[in-house]
Amino acid sequence: MSERIRALVVDDESLSRRGLMIRLKAASDIDVIGEAANGRAALAAIREHQPDLVFLDIEMPGMSGFDVIGQLPTESMPLVIFVTAFDRYAIQAFEARAVDYLLKPVDEDRLADALEHIREQLAQRKAAGQRDRLVQLMADLKGSDDWPGELADATGATPVLPIRQGRDIVRLPFPSIDWIDAAGDYMCVHAEGQTYILRGTMKSLEDVLDPGLFQRVHRSTIVNLGRVERLRPHINGEFFLMLAGGHEIKLSRTYRDKVEHFLRAGRLN
């Protein structure tokens, strides 16, 4: 018997959701466990149900599909098939990054091909690799820049991390950063409900961050200690850190000494 694939359908258009869910009924190994009409509902559903696969509309009001991806920690990352009405030029970026997508209106043969690819990825457990490709795609479409390896206002009362977003420079005060995770050659900086992407290494950023405020808790994750609210034990000696805003970040066994650091600081119960 083939492995069941638990899927979530996210689209702000009810007819699009319904049409896709009807088509998915023809796939004997797909269980649609829920649907969401916007990005915030999608984040809540992913955290609650932990689906294997998400069909994710890109262009939604308020929080786009890209914004949803940016807010998901690596440990919570399902496989994703984007559902989009993007033009052919934008689709070239998807194909270059080997990211699964469906064009609206959804073609049944194309859906079957995408599902077969998902089955192969699930068999090989490549969700983490797909996240790297998704972040690279977001950088392609949104625009990003190499991090210069230094901070803005580093001598001031509140150091600021400068990040180029398209034509603009965003200056993020340290306390506003929730966590930072790596995806291939890029870093995702999560702050105030937004995700900013820059090219660089975790080591280069870790070297300039204040260790009294930021600590690495996983090979690919740095967390702002001030945003940690709770510690949840997990299997095999691992823990999850609950951050303000509801995000959970895995604390790997390699960094178990950090638990004592958090406890001594009086930050966790």
C-alpha positions in Angstrom: 0.0 0.0 0.0 1.4 3.4 -1.0 2.1 6.0 1.7 -0.7 8.5 2.3 0.1 12.1 1.5 -1.7 14.7 3.7 -2.4 17.8 1.7 -3.5 21.4 2.5 -5.1 23.6 -0.2 -4.5 27.4 0.1 -6.2 29.9 -2.2 -8.1 33.1 -1.6 -10.6 32.1 -4.3 -13.2 29.6 -3.1 -13.9 28.3 -6.6 -10.2 27.6 -7.2 -9.9 25.7 -3.9 -13.0 23.7 -4.6 -11.9 22.8 -8.2 -8.4 21.7 -7.1 -9.9 19.6 -4.2 -12.2 17.9 -6.7 -9.3 17.0 -8.9 -7.3 15.7 -6.0 -10.0 13.2 -5.2 -8.9 11.2 -8.2 -5.5 10.6 -6.6 -5.9 7.5 -4.4 -3.0 8.4 -2.1 -3.9 12.1 -1.4 -5.9 13.1 1.7 -6.9 16.7 1.7 -6.8 17.5 5.4 -7.8 21.1 5.2 -8.1 24.4 3.3 -7.3 28.0 3.9 -8.4 31.2 2.3 -5.5 33.5 3.2 -1.8 33.4 4.3 -2.4 33.7 8.0 -4.9 30.9 8.0 -2.5 28.9 6.0 0.3 29.4 8.6 -2.1 28.4 11.4 -3.2 25.3 9.5 0.3 24.2 8.7 1.3 24.5 12.4 -1.8 22.6 13.5 -2.0 19.8 11.0 1.7 19.5 9.8 0.7 18.5 6.2 3.2 16.7 3.9 2.2 18.9 1.0 0.7 22.3 0.5 -0.9 23.6 -2.7 -0.2 27.3 -2.2 -1.6 30.2 -4.2 1.0 33.0 -4.6 -1.1 36.1 -5.2 -3.3 36.5 -2.1 -4.2 39.8 -0.4 -2.4 40.6 2.8 0.1 37.8 2.9 1.3 36.2 -0.3 2.3 32.6 -0.8 6.0 33.7 -0.7 5.3 35.4 2.6 3.9 32.2 4.0 7.0 30.3 2.9 9.2 32.9 4.5 7.5 32.5 7.9 7.9 28.7 8.1 10.9 27.4 10.0 12.9 24.7 8.2 11.7 22.1 10.7 8.0 22.9 9.8 8.5 23.0 6.1 6.2 20.8 4.0 6.6 20.2 0.3 5.0 22.9 -1.7 3.3 23.1 -5.1 2.7 26.7 -6.1 -0.6 27.5 -7.8 -0.2 30.7 -9.9 -1.4 32.8 -12.7 2.1 34.3 -13.3 3.1 35.0 -16.8 5.6 32.9 -18.7 8.5 35.2 -17.9 8.1 34.6 -14.1 7.5 30.8 -14.7 11.0 30.6 -16.1 12.3 31.4 -12.7 10.3 28.5 -11.2 11.7 26.1 -13.8 15.2 27.2 -13.3 15.0 26.5 -9.6 13.1 23.2 -10.1 10.2 24.4 -8.0 6.9 22.7 -8.5 4.1 24.9 -9.8 0.6 24.7 -11.4 -0.7 27.4 -13.8 -4.3 28.5 -13.4 -6.6 27.0 -14.6 -5.1 23.8 -13.4 -4.5 21.1 -16.1 -5.2 17.6 -15.0 -2.2 16.1 -16.8 0.1 18.8 -15.3 -1.3 18.1 -11.9 -0.6 14.4 -12.3 3.0 15.2 -13.2 3.4 17.4 -10.2 2.0 14.8 -7.9 4.4 12.2 -9.2 7.3 14.5 -8.6 6.1 15.0 -5.0 5.8 11.3 -4.4 9.5 10.9 -5.5 10.6 13.7 -3.2 8.7 12.3 -0.2 10.2 8.9 -0.9 13.6 10.6 -0.7 12.7 13.0 2.1 13.9 16.1 0.2 11.7 18.7 1.9 14.8 20.6 3.2 16.3 20.7 -0.3 13.1 22.1 -1.7 13.2 24.9 0.9 16.6 25.9 -0.4 15.2 26.1 -3.9 12.2 28.1 -2.7 14.3 30.7 -1.0 16.5 31.0 -4.1 13.3 31.5 -6.1 12.1 34.2 -3.7 15.4 36.0 -4.0 15.2 35.9 -7.8 11.7 37.3 -7.9 11.9 39.8 -5.0 15.4 40.9 -5.5 18.2 40.5 -2.9 21.9 41.5 -2.5 25.1 40.2 -1.0 25.4 41.1 2.7 28.4 43.5 3.1 29.5 41.7 6.2 29.1 44.6 8.5 26.4 46.4 10.6 24.9 49.8 10.2 25.0 52.0 13.3 27.1 49.4 15.1 28.5 52.0 17.5 25.0 53.3 18.4 22.7 52.3 21.2 20.8 49.9 18.9 22.8 48.2 16.2 21.0 47.9 12.9 21.3 45.1 10.3 21.1 46.6 6.7 19.4 44.5 4.1 18.8 45.4 0.4 15.3 44.7 -0.8 15.0 45.5 -4.5 15.9 49.2 -4.7 15.5 49.9 -1.0 17.7 49.4 2.1 15.8 48.0 5.1 17.5 48.8 8.4 16.5 46.2 11.0 17.1 47.0 14.7 18.5 43.9 16.5 15.6 43.6 19.0 13.1 43.4 16.1 14.7 40.2 14.7 12.9 36.9 15.8 15.2 34.3 14.2 17.5 33.8 11.3 17.8 30.6 9.3 20.0 29.5 6.4 18.9 28.1 3.0 21.7 27.2 0.7 23.7 30.4 -0.1 21.0 32.6 1.5 19.9 33.7 4.9 16.3 34.4 5.9 16.0 37.1 8.5 12.6 37.0 10.2 11.4 40.2 11.8 8.1 41.8 12.7 6.1 39.3 10.6 8.3 39.8 7.5 11.1 37.7 5.9 14.1 39.4 4.4 16.6 37.5 2.2 20.2 38.2 1.8 23.1 36.2 0.3 25.8 35.3 2.9 26.8 32.7 5.4 25.5 32.0 8.9 29.1 32.2 10.3 29.7 35.7 8.9 26.5 37.0 10.5 27.0 35.1 13.7 30.4 36.7 14.1 28.9 40.2 14.3 25.8 39.5 16.3 25.7 40.1 20.0 25.9 36.6 21.7 24.1 38.0 24.7 21.1 38.4 22.5 21.5 35.9 19.7 22.4 32.2 20.0 22.7 29.4 17.4 20.3 26.6 18.3 20.6 24.5 15.2 23.2 24.1 12.4 21.1 26.4 10.3 19.3 28.6 12.9 20.1 31.6 15.1 17.4 32.7 17.6 16.9 36.0 19.4 16.8 35.0 23.1 14.5 37.9 23.9 11.8 36.3 21.7 11.9 32.9 23.4 8.9 32.3 25.6 8.8 28.6 26.3 10.7 25.3 26.0 9.0 22.1 24.8 10.8 18.8 25.2 10.9 16.6 22.1 12.1 13.1 21.3 15.8 12.0 21.3 16.9 14.7 23.7 15.8 17.5 21.4 13.7 20.5 22.3 11.5 23.1 20.6 11.7 26.8 21.4 8.4 28.6 21.3 8.9 32.2 20.1 6.7 35.2 20.6 4.2 35.1 17.7 3.8 31.3 17.8 6.8 30.0 15.8 8.5 26.9 17.0 12.2 26.4 16.4 14.0 23.1 16.9 16.9 23.1 19.4 19.1 20.2 18.2 21.0 17.9 20.5 24.3 19.4 19.3 23.3 22.6 21.0 21.7 21.1 24.2 24.1 23.2 26.3 22.1 26.2 25.2 19.1 24.9 27.3 21.1 25.6 30.4 22.0 29.0 29.0 18.2 29.8 28.6 17.3 28.4 32.0 20.1 30.4 33.8 18.9 33.5 32.1 15.4 32.9 33.5 13.8 33.0 30.1 12.1 29.6 30.1 9.8 27.7 32.4 
